[in-house]
Structures are given as structure tokens and as C-alpha cells.
Amino acid sequence: MTGTNLHGAVTCELQSASSIGAQILKEGGSAADAIIATTLAVGTVASYHSGIGGGGFAIVRQPDGNYRSLDFRPAAPAALTSAMFVGKPGATAVGGLSVAVPGEIRGFEELHKRYGKLPWKRLFQPSIELARNGFLFTEDLLHIIRSKTVPKDVNSNSSDRDLAQSWILTHPVLREMYAKNGAFLPVGATLTRPKLAHALEIIAEEGADIFYEGQLAKDLVEAVAAEGGVMTLNDLKNYKVQATKPLSVDYKGKFKITSSPAPASGGVFLLALNILSNYPDISGPGTLMDSHRLIESLKFAYAHRTLLGDPSFISDLEAVQNEFVKPATGKDLHSQILAHSTLPSEMYSPNRINANIKPDHGTSNIVVADSDGLVISITTTITLWWGSRIVVPSSDIVLNNSIEDFSVEGQSNHFGYLPTPANYVRGNKRPLSSSSPFIIEDSEGRFRYAGGAAGGSRIISCNVQQARNFMDYGMNPTQALAHHRLHDQIAPDETHLEMGLVDEEIAVNLKRMGHNVKWIPRAESVGCAISYDPDTGVYQAEGEPRLVGSGGQVV
């Protein structure tokens, strides 16, 4: 959607949720107010992606042009150790041990305290009404239920059955929500979540503390313990939002891109752009040369991700990430890329091992900009679809399985990422995330574009491509997001191309250059973005074109 600046713009994976955020802006709310209301709505309707049982990251551009980065990523319970997962395949992904301390409500609290204009209670009202009065069973939801991306659970060796066949129809809460008489509701049917409505009312009335110290907290801990977890009330009570130092990189002297540092992957995202900024000539989007350069830059960037983890546990991590955004680093890695062929594997990362990549969808991105100049991009997640598969009985809160994002020695995680010591499980530690919400300004310091993505390890590559489509090729958000996507995270040694979107001749020539091309379905990553033209005052907000119900709104 395109429009001139009256109040601002909102975008996310759900058009209906974007409309809620837009209404908040119309009422005089700030971008912070709108993004809280929008994200709550996404978590209410798309509880398979995100919700108050998870957490994430926010990158904030203040009206004065300064940036802040907030880390409200779920944290491991204090008593959690890596030894607890020995001999328990799948325990990082399913069950009580997979649940980390949720951070989303504390993140909202911090945003509202600093930037909110409307009452806290007002921001919860739309989602309370949605949960109580109902929302539609959508085509996107049906697609997810029919998909085959179920993590291997603790008691079963099967990880390739439809969600419907494996557990949703036997889950007491989700069966009640999505099915009737043993069959799923049809598209267009109304779903309700009355218990969640009540929980949201309590948080709206009492504030964030009630989630971390009140009855909601007690019920959450009991639900985790019943499934073998070790989370305590003290874990919830002691959870804190971390203010982190944003990372920025210059792009060809024309743009500055800012993103969230570790344990987010903004540094990896920016490193790829830092490398690509050394190509003064652009051969056109999607050409063979353009694709090769992009893939090689992604390989180098993803290889460096193995250095990252929770900065509270790695003493020199700030220095490492600062190297990622130095022009000299981008220039050096660019000089190692061959024009017409790939490099030997060891040239990208000396410690790489083979791993199997698996698709992930358990994340949401939301972007809001307001007329005062406040811009916020949030990536929030419960990690995998329906997280840990634990739903708190009394509140209908779907709990994350963010422990799956930690490394376990000797094996890759659900997303195919290498096990790295920097990201090993420890109590109170926050697992490394692919989240990389970003904001772009021009050489005059004016806001131009903000975006983000969902999709596990593909978040980074999706963000690199949409940002580059805007900066190098002048695409608006609709064009930047609709354009085909490539992905290569170095391990496994595979270059992924979207079926039906990438020219087959390009694929053949990439193979000749040494790329191990594999075709993947569309919508393995889900992006959204807002652009702004400071000369005309025109906003454009766009959701993911590959989804049916995604979209943005300008008001």
C-alpha cells in the first residue's frame, strides 16, 4: 500500500494485524504503540509463528536520528545444562527442556515506557477482542497445518508427518481451537481463544509484572515442569531486557544500514552487504553475475556466524562484530571472491562440517514508522511452528522452544546451523538467532527503508536481498520482496533457488561455476518492509507477496 504521510505506516505478515496498528497510529499513537498492538494481534491470530510465549529483537530509529537496539530474546533457565540433553534426541525442540524464559512482554514494556503515547491497556484491546470474538481460519494457516516440518520429538523418531496427523488433533488446546468432531475447520471458519483473551486482559490491567511474577507466571512454570522442564519462578522474575549497541555499515557511500547485534545476526547480515558494497558495477537483478556475487558474499558472511553467541558470555564479541562492519573487512573478503567460479570449501570457513538444512517457520517480523520520525522493526519468534508444543492450559499461551537455537556438540540444529562453542547451552544464556531487523537511511541521514524477515537461517539472506534490491536497483518494497530469492549458508554445501521464480538457464550456469544448486518451494522466507520518500512524503508498506493474507497499511 502507498500513501502520503499523515500518521505513518505499518506492515507485517497479516493484513488484519497491520490494520490494527494503523488504527493505533490514527488515534495518535506512536510507532511503539502501533508495533505493540500489531505484534500482539499477530501472536493472537498466528500463534504458530509468535506470541507472548516467545521474544525477539527490536531496532529503533528515534526521531533525532539516533538508534537503539533492544534484546528481549528468550533466555535459558538458570538450572539448564547441556548434560540434560544427552541421550534425549529432540529434547531441545519439543517438551519442557526446550522452553526458554519468554521476553516479549518485557520487550513491549520497555518500548512503551520509552516511546509510548497511548495507555498500555489500549494496545491490548484489539487482540483481546480478536481472541474472544474470533478470527478467521485462513489459507495460510491451512497450508501450515498440512506442511511437513514437524521437529523430531522426544518420544518419536518420526519428523516427517503432517502436523494434523502427528499431534494437533490430539492436543487438548489446539484440537479445541482448530478442529471439530475430529476434523479441521474449513477455511473461513471462526476461531476463538477465550483463555488467551482473559490472560491478555490481566496483563493489560495489571502491567508486565503480572506475567513474570503473578498467577500467569505460576501457571507457566507448572506447565513447563509437567513436561520435564526446569524453569522456575525466579527465572521469570529475574528476566531483563538488554539494551545493546546497534551495528551499522556504509553501503557505497549512499546508504547506512543499521541492525541488531548478537545474539541477533545483524552482524552477519551487515557483513554480507559490506562485501557486496565493493562491487561498483551492478549487472542487473537476477543476472548470472549478480547471483554469483550474492551467493559468494552470503557464504563468507554465514561462515563468520560461527563466531557469535550471547555477548554476556563472550568477552571479545563486540570487537569481533566491529570487524564485520569495517570497510577493510568487506574489501578483503570481496577480493577473495572469484569472478567465474566458487572457492574450495575450506576458503570460506576452516571449521565447517556437513549439516542438513531444514526449513523453519516460527517467526514474525513487524515494521512501523510514524509521523514523528520514530521507526521500529521487530523480529519476534517462538522458534518452530507452535514452539515447544506446550500450551499453558489456563491461559492458552503457546511456549517457545528457543533452546533449539543453541548448539549441541556434535550435531546441527533444526535449521542446519553448525554446532559452535560460542553458542553452547548454559543457564541464563540467550541463544544465537538469525533475526536481523534493519533500518536504512540515505547519505543525508534521512529514513528511507525498514524491513525484516522470518524463516530461520533464511532470514539473513532474505534481508540482504530485499535491502540490496532497494539500494542497488531502486525497487520499492513490493518489487524488492516479490523478486526471487537465493540462499546459501555454506553448510550444507547447497545453493537454494526458488522454484518457478529463478530462470533455469541461470541455474544451469551457476552449476557450471561450481554451485551445488537445489530447488526449494516459495515462501521459505517471509519478509515485510516500509519505504519512505522524504522528498514527497510518500510511504509504501508491503507484506510478503508469497503469502495470501500478508500486507501493510499507510495512514
Number of C-alpha atoms within 10 A of each C-alpha: 18 17 16 16 20 15 21 32 36 37 36 38 30 25 21 21 31 32 23 24 37 28 20 25 28 16 12 15 23 28 34 32 26 36 34 28 26 33 33 29 29 27 25 29 27 22 25 27 28 34 31 25 28 32 30 28 31 30 30 29 24 15 14 9 14 10 20 18 24 22 25 27 33 30 26 27 26 18 14 21 16 15 10 14 16 11 9 12 15 22 26 30 28 28 25 26 28 29 33 36 33 30 25 29 24 23 23 25 17 20 20 21 11 9 15 20 16 18 12 22 15 14 27 23 18 20 26 24 18 20 22 17 14 17 18 15 20 18 15 15 18 16 10 16 20 13 14 16 20 23 25 19 19 15 11 10 11 11 15 13 16 16 19 20 11 15 15 21 21 13 14 12 18 18 18 18 20 23 16 12 9 11 11 19 16 15 13 11 13 15 21 21 24 19 18 23 22 17 19 26 18 19 19 19 13 14 17 20 16 17 24 24 16 16 14 20 20 15 17 27 22 20 21 24 16 12 17 14 22 22 24 19 18 14 23 23 16 12 18 16 19 14 13 17 16 20 24 25 24 21 23 17 10 13 19 20 22 28 32 31 31 29 27 27 26 28 33 31 33 31 32 28 27 30 29 24 21 17 14 9 9 11 13 13 16 17 13 20 18 16 19 25 19 23 24 27 24 27 21 25 30 25 20 18 24 20 15 26 27 22 18 13 14 13 10 10 20 15 9 14 23 16 15 25 23 15 17 13 16 25 16 12 20 21 12 14 19 13 12 15 15 20 15 9 15 10 13 21 18 9 12 18 18 14 19 16 18 14 18 23 24 24 32 31 32 36 36 35 33 26 18 13 17 22 28 29 34 30 28 31 37 34 32 30 26 26 32 30 25 26 22 21 16 16 18 22 24 30 32 37 33 32 30 28 26 27 24 22 15 10 16 22 21 25 20 19 27 26 20 21 15 20 26 20 25 19 15 21 25 31 27 26 27 26 36 35 34 33 29 26 20 17 14 9 12 16 24 19 26 31 32 30 34 33 26 27 26 24 27 30 27 26 31 24 23 28 28 20 20 19 20 17 15 12 17 20 28 21 16 24 27 16 17 20 26 22 26 26 25 25 22 17 19 17 22 20 23 18 15 12 13 17 15 12 10 17 21 13 15 22 16 13 17 14 22 16 18 14 15 16 12 16 16 20 25 28 31 32 35 34 25 26 15 12 6 9 13 17 25 25 31 32 34 25 19 15 16 14 17 22 25 30 28 27 21
